[in-house]
Amino acid sequence: MTTTLEAITTNFRRFTQNQVLTEGHLNQIVDYFDDQIRLSRTCLSGVGIVCGFQVSCDESTSEITITQGVGVTTDGDLMHLFETKEDGTLSIDLESITYTGYQTYDNSQAQYRPFFYRGENQITLRELTTTISGEGVRPLSNLATLKDMVVLLYRETYIEDEDLCTTLGCDNQGESRVVNHRVLLVSKTDAAYIISHDPTIQKTNYGKLYYELPEVVMNKVVGTPDIFDTYADLKQSFFDAITEDNTVQKLIDGYTTLLAELDAPQLLGAIQDKLSELFVFSATQIPDDFQYRYDALKDLVDTYNEIKQLLLDIDVSDCCAGYEDFPKHLMLGEVEKSGPCYECRHGFYKSPILAGLTSTTCDSCAPIELDYDIGDTGDDPICEGSVDSDGNRSYHIVFVMDESGSFSRERENVRNALNAYVESVRDTNTFISLIPMSSNRNDNSLFSIYKRATDPATTQWIQTYATRGGDNDDWKSGLLKVQESILNDPTIPNPDIVITINDETSFLERQIDPISAFNVLLTPASENTKLFLYILDNNPVGQINTNIRNIIPPTSVPSVDGETDLDTSDYFLAQNFRDLEAKIRNLNEILINSNIFCPETTEDEVVIDRFNQELAICYSSSKTEQRLFTLIKRSAQQLTNYNADYNFIKITPTMDLGILSKKAIPFYYNVGEKLIEYWDFDKTIRGTQKTNLSYHDNLLAIKKPLEFCIDHDFYRVEGHLGRNYTEVVQRINTIKKANSLGFNVVALPIENVDIIGGDFKSFYLNRNFGLEHKAGVPPGGTLVLFYLQNSQSDTQFLVSEADVAFSEGGEFLETAAFEIDPTTVNPIVADFCLPYLCCDENEVEVSLPDEVICFDDDTQPIPFDVVPRNAVVRADVPAGLDGGVIRNSDGTYSFDARRVSPELHGFSIRFIVNNQNANFGVKVYEKPELSTTSAIVYSNNGATATVTFTVTGAEINTINEFRWDFGDGSPISNTQPNVLGQVVKVYNLPVNQANTVSPVLTVTRGFCNVNVPIESITFDRVPYYYGYTGDVRRLNTGDDDILSMSIGDLL
């Protein structure tokens, strides 16, 4: 068989006068225009069945009816059904044709290879007839396998054997091209063989695939009050939503069907493994990040349904179909199809012009990326910091602090603020310098210079600061200490940030401008150091004193909020010491939110199909098919990069309804270049993918989306799971205030044990209906946070005040571990929202003079300072343990450290006031009881004495530090006793004139320092000597038992 488009005529000759015409000249014209018409059909319109050609079979008569239709073969032939009229002409003016019989068809004339031939043998072909009369014609009812057969429309074409003679004469009539339109029946096996030679029909049948995929819906977590009775009930509600309706298995089945059809085994394997790993767990082993896994599963269901919906609209288009794919036939489908779609039927394969895929001058298979400069303040983050020998980045923060006046009276709050800041950066590579404004700059014990945040010396200094007054403090002295001990020391990196904290009144007394003073001290090498001034406001609140305004340079900019505008301000007003504490406590997040420090970066993205070998994406080809491929690859990226190990609180504007592509990228994914590329196909083909919004914005153009006019109807609130609820509420409220966000925040305990006769949680839940988990809150709504009370911890660990500690992410196809740190007080475990505002409850307060108490049997109870005054106070501790709260005869409450259960020693004990958590905690440490004994062994010559100190006591293994002053003038030693409790010291005799030492042992446990008594030691041996060399006596350095002395030694 020779197809017309196999050899194309590209030109023809023009006729001229007296030209000799040959058959070639005329055929060239016909062939040229015929080829152009055919190419126009196939390349500008498309190929396949345009409409009609519907096959049906009568159940009772076995008659086959085919409706009229139109199609185009890849050789450019127009295909119709034809009916022979009485005059022998053919007509297409018909609605359908009914076929009642069939006969064997012989294709030997046309030789339609390779479709109708296996090697040299023709496959079995049966031609349908409209009658059952005639030689070899049999009724269709005789075909037992009729319903399992496939119908095809065939354009039989061949050149008839030459016969120059006709009834009129023997003049040459030219070649006779025979064209017959035949309707054939083949078995499904032979149909599959024909299809195997047709790349076009082998393209994925997306419409058929749509009907093969299961329907998947995500169950909603219904926020009825009973699911918040216990932590187990809450977990179970999310577990039920994940497992009901067999959602995970349906997703696995759906992606398996989809990717098996698309021949993408690598993507399929990743998706199958991760779906099972993330979402298949038992009711007794529900992970702590159940809420985020529920959200991630909901994302996958949304993506899956977006994929499925797209299947019905996909236009698969080649620039021009291969002319050999189905040059002379159309597959019309099975006589009886087994499902909603035909398996052996051509569709219509549009040309690019019909599919809307015409080329432009900007087309590129690779994604285009436009450059953006959005929100650039010209103030780059200090990302570099200092880099150590291991290549780790570190930051250096310097605090210069007032010590006089109100600061001396309120040192406790300042100490709390510094301790809280140290805790907030304990998992970072941050170094801290603490410098009081003391005029005695030579006493280095007053300062802590360049200590790691985790260094015990940093905490120890803060404790000392809480008990030391500040006489003759001066701004200049503190800043000069920065110059002397930091800026002038080449071994210490210059500070990235200098924070000065001062009282407004002290400013007036000193009449010094610290901003100008510090700028004078800066060297060119430290010009990137930033100075920020925190001023404790006095009166009137919110306004800086006029005299201070005259001291501070007019170019300095005041803060409006005092927390979130560090990138543009020089000084900030704190309304009171508690406000100051809140600002310092959250300084690390403030510095990041203000673009001073670099934002928390995402973990490295794991890329599935890195080399684009499966479902290769080209952004200039079939847009609907490429959109499908990006959605599938996005699914693999989402699953593989699931990581809830981020605890930096952010609020991101997004959309609540609609497809996932138009929403912000959630925080529980490692966000890299590929996930950004795949997230929103529309943005990527325009080159604007970097304008996607996400919690992880280090690779994106928009760093602070809350500052821009971005269309949104929802706020994603992220990074709070596992953190202490009071810190979370504080940070969210700060962000709300800074960006004028209109929603409220309420925090409720999972289980409320109320001793004052009212269960606030139940009251709240029964009063406010419509709770729904959405991973955020709409504008004008209420974010309801649920936290786990200490008494409900279902782990073997106790609860303390440390921040969340997470394990590191795993390698490929291993989910980054996430667990709520059992040492976190009242951690947030879930969030819900109400679609309407519900006001925050009144604040309560409780405090003690100290947050750390070292006690013994003589320690007396300490009264609480409580607001409101008649409030009920109880300790928020695990069931069965005593938190030390006692009720006095007058109805007030005190704290008795002696009553605290030993299991709570060293852990932060928080308190609940009127069934609401108060932002205060206290740690208690029992003073350790140890004793020491000593044993002496002298050397033979009496020159040294080896003393073995033995420390005994049941609590010896609880001691953090041993400090030994051996009494002989040697340096203080931090020697730990060995397993026998022994420490060995060698004394050189005589140690002094009296040959007596008074050793001192100081032990530290937690924040308690205790001196352990050691009896003084008098040595009763002295060295002996022999011989003289001039005036020098010679010491017996051997172990001789024979005493050898000179006469002079006897005098």
Residue pairs with C-beta under 8 A, 6 or more apart in sequence:
1 110
1 111
1 112
1 113
1 157
1 327
1 328
3 75
3 323
3 324
3 327
3 328
4 34
4 35
4 38
4 75
4 76
4 77
5 35
5 38
5 39
5 42
5 74
5 75
5 76
5 323
5 327
6 323
6 324
8 35
8 39
9 28
9 31
9 32
9 35
10 32
10 35
11 28
11 32
12 25
12 28
12 29
12 31
12 32
13 25
13 28
15 21
15 25
19 25
23 174
37 76
38 75
38 76
38 77
39 76
39 320
41 47
41 72
41 76
41 78
42 72
42 74
42 75
42 76
42 320
42 321
42 323
42 351
43 319
43 320
43 321
43 351
44 351
44 353
45 72
45 350
45 351
45 354
46 72
46 317
46 321
46 348
46 349
46 350
46 351
46 354
47 72
47 73
47 74
47 200
47 321
47 325
47 326
47 348
47 349
48 71
48 72
48 200
48 330
48 346
48 347
48 348
48 349
49 69
49 70
49 71
49 330
49 332
49 345
49 346
49 347
49 348
50 69
50 70
50 71
50 72
50 348
51 69
51 70
52 67
52 68
52 69
52 70
53 66
53 67
53 68
53 69
53 71
53 81
53 153
53 330
53 332
54 66
54 67
54 69
55 64
55 65
55 66
55 151
55 332
55 333
55 334
55 335
56 64
56 65
56 66
57 63
57 64
57 65
57 146
57 147
57 335
57 336
58 64
58 65
61 100
61 140
61 141
62 139
62 140
62 141
62 143
62 146
63 98
63 99
63 100
63 140
64 98
64 99
64 128
64 140
64 151
64 335
65 96
65 97
65 98
65 99
66 81
66 96
66 97
66 99
66 151
66 183
66 332
67 95
67 96
68 80
68 81
68 92
68 94
68 95
68 96
68 97
69 79
69 80
69 81
70 78
70 79
70 80
71 78
71 79
71 153
71 330
71 346
71 348
72 78
72 79
73 79
73 155
73 326
73 327
73 328
73 329
73 330
74 200
74 321
74 322
74 323
74 324
74 325
74 326
74 327
75 323
75 327
75 328
76 323
77 155
77 327
77 328
79 153
79 155
79 181
79 330
80 92
80 181
81 92
81 94
81 96
81 97
81 153
81 181
81 183
82 90
82 91
82 92
82 181
83 90
83 91
83 92
83 93
83 94
83 97
84 90
84 91
85 91
97 130
97 183
98 130
99 128
99 129
99 130
99 140
99 183
100 129
100 130
100 131
100 132
100 139
100 140
101 128
101 129
101 130
101 131
101 132
101 137
101 138
101 139
101 140
102 126
102 127
102 128
102 129
102 137
102 138
102 140
102 143
102 185
103 126
103 127
103 129
103 134
103 136
103 137
103 138
104 125
104 126
104 127
104 136
105 125
105 126
105 127
105 182
105 184
106 122
107 116
107 122
107 125
107 156
108 122
109 156
109 158
109 178
110 156
110 157
110 158
110 328
111 117
111 158
112 154
112 156
112 328
112 329
114 197
115 194
115 197
115 198
115 326
115 329
116 122
116 123
116 125
116 194
117 123
118 193
123 186
123 190
123 193
123 194
124 186
124 187
124 190
125 184
125 185
125 186
126 143
126 149
126 184
126 185
126 186
127 182
127 183
127 184
127 185
128 140
128 151
128 183
128 184
128 185
129 137
131 137
132 138
132 139
140 146
143 149
143 185
145 187
146 185
146 335
147 334
147 335
147 336
148 187
148 188
148 334
148 335
148 336
149 185
149 186
149 187
149 188
149 334
149 335
150 185
150 186
150 187
150 188
150 190
150 191
150 331
150 332
150 333
150 334
150 335
150 344
151 183
151 184
151 185
151 331
151 332
151 333
151 334
151 335
152 183
152 184
152 186
152 191
152 194
152 329
152 330
152 331
152 332
153 181
153 182
153 183
153 184
153 329
153 330
153 332
154 181
154 182
154 183
154 184
154 328
154 329
155 179
155 180
155 181
155 182
155 328
155 329
156 178
156 179
156 180
156 181
156 182
156 328
157 177
157 178
157 179
157 328
158 177
158 178
159 175
159 176
159 177
159 178
160 175
160 176
160 177
160 178
162 175
164 170
164 171
164 172
164 173
166 173
185 335
186 194
188 334
188 344
191 331
191 344
192 344
194 329
194 331
195 201
195 202
195 331
195 344
196 202
198 325
198 326
199 322
199 325
200 318
200 321
200 322
200 325
200 326
200 346
200 349
201 325
201 326
201 331
201 346
203 316
203 349
204 261
204 262
204 316
205 341
205 343
205 347
206 311
206 312
206 314
206 316
206 628
207 311
207 312
207 341
207 347
208 339
208 340
208 341
208 342
208 343
209 257
209 258
209 261
209 311
210 308
210 311
210 312
211 339
211 340
211 341
212 257
212 261
212 339
213 254
213 257
213 258
213 308
213 311
214 250
214 253
214 254
215 250
216 247
216 250
216 251
216 254
216 301
216 304
216 305
217 245
217 247
217 301
218 241
218 247
218 297
218 298
218 301
218 302
219 240
219 241
219 242
219 244
219 245
219 247
220 241
220 772
221 227
221 237
221 238
221 241
221 294
221 772
221 773
222 237
223 770
223 771
223 772
223 773
223 832
224 771
225 762
225 765
225 766
226 233
227 233
227 234
227 236
227 237
228 234
228 748
228 750
228 761
228 765
228 786
229 750
229 751
230 750
230 751
230 792
231 750
231 751
231 788
231 792
231 794
231 829
232 794
234 750
234 786
234 829
234 830
235 286
235 290
236 283
236 286
238 286
238 290
238 291
238 294
238 830
239 283
239 286
239 290
241 294
242 248
242 279
242 290
242 293
242 294
242 297
247 297
247 301
248 275
248 276
248 279
248 280
248 297
251 275
251 297
251 300
251 301
251 304
252 271
252 272
252 275
252 276
254 304
254 308
255 268
255 271
255 272
255 275
255 304
255 635
256 268
256 272
258 307
258 632
259 265
259 267
259 268
259 271
259 632
260 268
262 614
262 615
262 632
263 614
264 609
264 614
264 615
264 632
265 614
266 608
266 609
266 613
266 614
267 608
267 609
267 614
267 615
267 632
267 633
267 636
270 608
270 636
270 639
270 640
270 813
271 635
271 636
271 639
273 813
274 636
274 639
274 640
274 642
274 813
274 815
275 300
275 639
277 813
277 815
278 293
278 296
278 297
278 639
278 642
278 815
279 293
279 297
281 287
287 293
287 818
287 819
288 722
288 818
288 819
288 820
288 829
289 644
289 668
289 721
289 818
291 721
291 773
291 775
291 829
291 830
291 831
292 644
292 668
292 721
292 818
293 642
294 773
295 666
295 668
295 775
296 638
296 639
296 642
296 666
296 668
299 638
299 660
299 666
300 635
300 638
300 639
302 659
302 660
303 631
303 634
303 635
303 638
303 660
304 635
306 631
306 659
306 660
306 661
307 628
307 631
307 632
307 635
310 624
310 627
310 628
310 631
311 628
313 624
314 622
314 624
314 625
314 628
315 350
315 354
315 355
315 356
315 357
315 622
315 623
315 624
315 625
316 349
316 350
316 622
316 625
317 349
317 350
317 351
317 352
317 354
317 355
317 357
317 622
318 349
319 352
320 351
321 349
326 346
330 346
331 344
331 345
331 346
332 345
332 346
333 342
333 343
333 344
333 345
334 342
334 343
334 344
334 345
337 343
352 358
352 359
355 622
355 623
355 624
356 623
357 621
357 622
357 623
359 620
362 368
363 619
363 620
364 619
364 620
365 617
365 618
365 619
365 620
365 621
366 619
367 619
367 677
367 684
367 685
367 687
367 689
368 619
368 685
368 686
368 687
369 687
369 689
369 690
370 687
370 688
370 690
372 690
372 691
372 701
372 702
373 701
374 691
374 701
374 702
374 703
374 708
375 702
375 703
375 704
375 707
375 708
377 567
377 568
377 595
379 567
379 595
379 596
381 595
381 596
381 597
381 598
381 599
382 395
382 496
382 528
382 530
382 596
382 597
382 598
383 393
383 597
383 598
384 393
385 393
385 394
385 395
385 396
385 493
385 496
386 393
386 394
386 395
386 396
386 493
387 393
387 394
388 394
388 429
392 429
393 429
394 429
394 430
394 431
394 493
395 428
395 429
395 430
395 431
395 496
395 497
395 597
396 430
396 431
396 432
396 433
396 450
396 492
396 493
396 494
396 495
396 496
396 497
397 430
397 431
397 432
397 433
397 495
397 496
397 497
397 499
397 587
398 432
398 433
398 435
398 482
398 486
398 495
398 497
398 498
398 499
399 418
399 432
399 433
399 434
399 435
399 499
399 500
399 501
400 435
400 436
400 437
400 475
400 478
400 479
400 481
400 482
400 498
400 499
400 500
400 501
401 407
401 414
401 434
401 435
401 436
401 437
401 465
401 478
401 500
401 501
401 502
402 436
402 437
402 470
402 473
402 501
402 502
402 503
402 506
403 411
403 436
403 437
403 438
403 465
403 468
403 469
403 470
403 473
404 437
404 469
404 470
404 471
404 473
404 503
404 506
405 503
405 505
405 506
406 503
406 505
406 536
406 577
407 414
407 470
407 501
407 503
407 506
407 536
408 469
408 470
410 577
411 465
411 466
411 467
412 466
412 849
412 850
412 851
413 577
413 578
413 580
413 581
414 465
414 466
414 501
414 577
414 580
414 581
415 462
415 463
415 465
415 466
415 851
416 581
416 585
416 851
417 580
417 581
417 583
417 584
417 585
418 434
418 462
418 465
418 584
419 459
419 462
420 581
420 584
420 585
421 584
421 585
421 587
421 588
422 432
422 453
422 458
422 459
422 462
423 801
423 802
423 803
424 585
424 586
424 587
424 588
424 589
424 803
425 453
425 588
426 453
426 454
426 802
426 803
427 803
427 805
428 453
428 588
429 452
430 452
430 453
430 588
431 450
431 451
431 452
431 453
431 493
432 448
432 450
432 451
432 452
432 453
432 458
433 447
433 448
433 449
433 450
433 451
433 482
433 485
433 486
433 495
434 447
434 448
434 458
434 461
434 462
434 465
435 447
435 448
435 449
435 478
435 481
435 482
435 485
436 446
436 447
436 465
436 468
436 470
436 473
436 478
437 470
437 473
437 474
437 475
437 477
437 478
437 502
438 446
438 470
438 472
438 473
438 477
438 478
439 472
439 473
439 474
439 477
440 446
441 477
441 480
441 481
441 484
446 468
447 481
447 485
448 457
448 458
448 461
449 485
449 486
449 492
450 486
450 492
450 493
451 457
451 458
451 461
452 458
456 960
456 961
463 852
463 1007
473 506
474 510
474 512
475 500
475 502
475 510
475 512
475 514
475 517
476 512
476 517
478 500
479 514
479 517
479 518
479 521
480 521
482 495
482 498
482 518
482 521
483 521
485 492
486 492
486 494
486 495
487 494
487 521
487 522
487 523
487 526
494 523
494 525
494 526
494 528
494 529
495 526
495 529
496 528
496 529
496 530
496 597
497 529
497 530
497 532
497 591
497 596
498 518
498 529
498 530
498 531
498 532
499 532
499 534
499 584
499 587
500 514
500 518
500 531
500 532
500 533
500 534
501 534
501 536
501 580
501 584
502 514
502 533
502 534
502 535
502 536
503 535
503 536
503 538
504 535
504 536
504 537
504 538
504 544
504 545
504 548
505 538
507 535
507 545
507 548
507 551
508 545
508 547
508 548
511 551
512 551
513 551
513 552
513 553
514 531
514 533
515 531
515 533
515 552
515 553
515 556
515 570
515 571
516 553
518 531
519 531
522 529
530 596
531 570
532 566
532 569
532 570
532 571
532 572
533 552
533 556
533 570
533 571
533 572
534 562
534 571
534 572
534 574
534 580
534 583
534 584
535 544
535 548
535 571
535 572
535 573
535 574
536 574
536 576
536 577
536 580
537 543
537 544
537 573
537 574
537 575
537 576
538 545
541 575
542 573
542 575
544 552
544 558
544 571
544 573
552 570
552 571
556 570
556 571
557 568
557 569
557 570
557 571
558 569
558 570
558 571
558 572
558 573
559 565
559 566
559 569
559 571
559 572
559 573
560 569
561 734
561 737
561 738
562 572
562 573
562 574
562 579
562 583
563 572
563 583
563 586
563 590
563 734
563 738
564 590
564 593
564 594
564 734
564 735
564 738
564 739
565 594
565 738
566 590
566 591
566 594
566 596
567 594
567 595
567 596
572 583
574 580
574 583
582 730
582 734
583 590
585 727
585 730
586 727
586 730
586 731
586 734
588 597
589 648
589 649
589 731
591 597
592 598
592 599
592 600
592 648
593 704
593 735
595 703
595 704
598 698
599 648
599 696
599 697
599 698
599 703
600 646
600 648
600 696
601 696
601 698
602 643
602 646
602 669
602 670
602 671
602 672
602 696
602 698
603 641
603 643
603 645
603 670
603 809
603 816
604 670
604 672
605 637
605 641
605 670
605 671
605 672
605 673
605 674
605 675
606 640
606 641
606 670
606 812
606 813
607 637
607 672
607 674
608 633
608 636
608 637
608 640
609 615
609 633
609 636
615 629
615 632
615 633
616 629
617 626
617 629
617 630
617 633
618 626
619 626
619 684
619 685
623 685
626 681
627 681
630 677
630 678
630 681
630 684
631 661
631 678
631 681
633 674
633 678
634 675
634 678
634 679
637 669
637 674
637 675
637 678
638 669
638 675
640 812
640 813
641 669
641 670
641 671
641 672
641 675
642 668
642 669
642 815
642 816
643 668
643 669
643 670
643 809
643 815
643 816
643 818
644 667
644 668
644 721
644 816
644 818
645 806
645 807
645 808
645 809
645 816
645 817
645 818
646 667
646 668
646 695
646 696
646 718
646 719
647 719
647 720
647 721
647 722
647 723
647 803
647 804
647 806
648 719
649 717
649 718
649 719
649 720
649 723
649 728
649 731
649 732
649 735
650 667
650 695
650 717
650 718
650 719
650 735
651 706
651 715
651 716
651 717
651 718
651 732
651 735
651 736
651 739
651 741
651 776
652 664
652 693
652 694
652 695
652 705
652 706
652 715
652 716
652 718
653 664
653 693
653 705
653 706
653 710
653 712
653 714
653 715
653 716
654 663
654 664
654 693
654 712
654 714
654 715
654 716
654 776
655 662
655 663
655 711
655 712
655 713
655 714
656 713
656 714
656 774
656 778
657 713
661 679
661 680
661 681
661 682
662 680
664 692
664 693
664 694
664 695
664 705
664 716
665 671
665 675
665 676
665 679
665 692
665 693
665 694
665 695
665 696
666 694
666 695
666 716
666 718
666 775
667 694
667 695
667 696
667 716
667 718
667 719
668 718
669 675
669 696
670 696
670 809
671 694
671 695
671 696
671 699
672 699
673 699
676 689
676 690
676 692
676 699
676 700
677 684
677 689
678 684
679 689
679 692
680 689
680 692
683 689
683 691
683 692
690 699
690 700
690 701
691 700
691 701
691 702
692 700
693 700
693 702
693 705
693 710
694 700
695 716
695 718
695 719
697 703
697 705
702 708
702 710
706 735
706 739
706 741
707 739
713 778
713 779
714 774
714 776
714 777
714 778
714 779
715 741
715 743
715 776
715 777
715 778
715 779
716 775
716 776
717 732
717 775
717 776
717 777
717 783
717 831
718 775
718 776
720 728
720 731
720 732
720 785
720 828
720 831
721 820
721 827
721 828
721 829
721 830
721 831
722 804
722 806
722 818
722 820
722 821
722 824
722 827
722 828
722 829
723 803
723 804
723 824
723 827
723 828
724 801
724 803
724 824
724 825
724 826
724 827
724 828
725 747
725 785
725 787
725 826
725 827
725 828
725 917
726 747
726 826
726 917
726 919
728 747
728 785
728 828
729 745
729 747
729 785
732 745
732 783
733 745
735 741
736 743
736 745
741 779
742 779
742 780
742 837
743 777
743 778
743 779
743 780
743 781
743 782
743 783
743 837
744 781
744 782
744 783
744 837
744 838
744 839
744 840
745 782
745 783
745 785
745 840
746 764
746 782
746 783
746 784
746 785
746 838
746 840
746 841
747 784
747 785
747 786
747 787
747 828
747 917
748 760
748 761
748 764
748 765
748 784
748 785
748 786
748 787
749 761
749 786
749 787
749 788
749 789
749 826
749 917
750 786
750 787
750 788
750 789
750 792
750 829
751 789
751 791
751 792
752 759
752 760
752 761
752 762
752 789
752 915
753 789
753 791
754 760
754 915
755 872
755 874
756 872
756 914
756 915
758 915
759 915
760 841
760 915
760 916
765 771
768 782
768 834
768 838
770 834
770 835
770 836
771 784
771 832
771 833
771 834
772 832
772 833
773 830
773 831
773 832
773 833
774 832
774 833
775 831
776 783
776 831
776 833
777 783
777 833
778 833
778 835
780 835
780 836
780 837
781 833
781 834
781 835
781 836
781 837
782 833
782 834
782 836
782 837
782 838
783 831
783 833
784 831
784 832
784 833
784 834
785 828
785 830
785 831
786 828
786 829
786 830
786 831
786 832
787 826
787 827
787 828
787 829
788 820
788 826
788 827
788 828
788 829
789 826
789 876
790 799
790 825
790 826
790 876
790 877
790 878
790 910
791 876
791 877
791 878
791 879
793 799
793 822
793 878
795 822
796 822
797 822
797 823
798 822
798 823
798 878
798 903
798 904
798 907
799 822
799 823
799 824
799 825
799 826
799 878
799 907
800 823
800 824
800 825
800 906
800 907
800 908
801 823
801 824
801 825
801 907
801 908
801 910
801 921
802 821
802 823
802 824
803 821
803 824
804 820
804 821
804 824
804 827
805 821
805 823
806 816
806 817
806 818
806 819
806 821
807 816
807 817
807 818
807 819
808 816
808 817
809 815
809 816
809 817
810 816
810 817
820 827
820 829
821 827
823 907
825 876
825 908
825 910
825 921
826 876
826 910
826 917
841 916
844 866
844 867
844 868
844 871
844 913
844 914
844 916
844 918
845 865
845 866
845 867
845 913
845 918
845 919
845 920
846 864
846 865
846 866
846 867
846 871
846 873
846 911
846 913
846 918
846 920
847 864
847 865
847 920
848 862
848 864
848 865
848 895
848 920
848 922
849 862
850 922
851 920
851 921
851 922
851 923
852 922
852 923
852 924
852 925
852 1006
852 1007
853 859
853 862
853 895
853 897
853 922
853 923
853 924
853 925
854 924
854 925
854 926
854 927
854 1006
854 1007
854 1008
854 1010
855 897
855 898
855 924
855 925
855 926
855 927
856 926
856 927
857 898
859 897
859 898
861 886
861 894
861 895
861 896
862 894
862 895
862 896
862 897
863 888
863 892
863 893
863 894
863 895
864 873
864 892
864 893
864 894
864 895
864 911
866 873
866 892
866 893
866 913
867 913
868 914
870 891
871 913
871 914
872 893
872 913
872 914
873 885
873 893
873 911
873 912
873 913
874 883
874 885
874 911
874 912
875 882
875 883
875 884
875 885
875 909
875 910
875 911
875 912
876 883
876 909
876 910
876 911
876 912
876 917
877 883
877 901
877 904
877 909
878 903
881 901
881 903
881 904
882 899
882 900
882 901
882 904
883 900
883 901
883 904
883 909
883 911
884 895
884 896
884 897
884 898
884 899
884 900
884 909
884 924
885 893
885 894
885 895
885 896
885 911
886 893
886 894
886 895
886 896
886 899
887 893
888 894
895 922
897 924
900 909
900 924
902 926
904 924
905 924
905 925
905 926
905 1006
906 923
906 924
906 925
906 1006
907 923
908 921
908 922
908 923
909 921
909 922
909 923
909 924
910 917
910 918
910 920
910 921
911 917
911 918
911 920
911 921
912 918
923 1006
923 1007
925 1005
925 1006
925 1007
925 1008
926 1008
927 1008
927 1010
928 953
928 955
928 958
928 959
928 1003
928 1005
928 1008
928 1010
929 953
929 954
929 955
930 951
930 952
930 953
930 955
930 956
930 959
930 1001
930 1003
930 1010
930 1012
931 951
931 952
931 953
931 1012
931 1013
932 949
932 950
932 951
932 952
932 1001
932 1012
932 1013
932 1014
933 949
933 950
933 952
934 947
934 948
934 949
934 950
934 999
934 1014
934 1015
934 1017
935 947
935 948
935 950
936 945
936 946
936 947
936 1017
936 1019
937 945
937 946
937 948
938 944
938 945
938 946
938 989
938 1019
938 1021
939 945
939 946
940 1039
940 1041
941 1023
941 1024
941 1035
941 1036
941 1037
941 1038
941 1039
942 989
942 1021
942 1022
942 1023
942 1024
943 988
943 989
943 1023
943 1035
944 986
944 987
944 988
944 989
945 986
945 987
945 989
945 1019
945 1021
946 984
946 985
946 986
946 987
947 984
947 985
947 986
947 987
947 1017
948 982
948 983
948 984
949 964
949 977
949 982
949 983
949 984
949 985
949 999
949 1001
949 1014
950 977
950 980
950 981
950 982
951 962
951 977
951 981
951 982
951 983
951 1001
951 1012
952 981
955 1005
956 977
956 981
958 1005
959 1003
959 1004
959 1005
960 1004
960 1005
960 1006
961 974
961 1003
961 1004
962 974
962 975
962 976
962 977
962 983
962 1001
962 1002
962 1003
963 972
963 973
963 974
963 1001
963 1002
963 1003
963 1004
964 972
964 973
964 974
964 975
964 983
964 985
964 999
964 1000
964 1001
965 972
965 999
965 1000
965 1001
965 1002
966 973
966 985
966 987
966 997
966 999
967 991
967 997
967 998
967 999
967 1000
967 1016
967 1017
968 987
968 988
968 991
968 992
968 997
975 983
976 983
977 983
985 999
987 997
987 1019
989 995
989 1019
989 1021
989 1022
989 1023
990 1019
990 1022
991 997
991 1019
994 1018
995 1018
995 1019
995 1020
995 1022
996 1016
996 1017
996 1018
996 1019
997 1016
997 1017
998 1014
998 1016
998 1017
999 1014
999 1016
999 1017
1000 1011
1000 1014
1001 1011
1001 1012
1001 1014
1002 1009
1002 1010
1002 1011
1002 1012
1003 1009
1003 1010
1003 1012
1004 1010
1023 1035
1024 1036
1024 1043
1024 1045
1025 1033
1025 1034
1025 1035
1025 1036
1025 1045
1025 1049
1026 1033
1026 1034
1026 1036
1026 1043
1026 1044
1026 1045
1026 1046
1026 1049
1027 1033
1027 1034
1027 1044
1027 1046
1028 1034
1028 1046
1028 1048
1033 1049
1036 1044
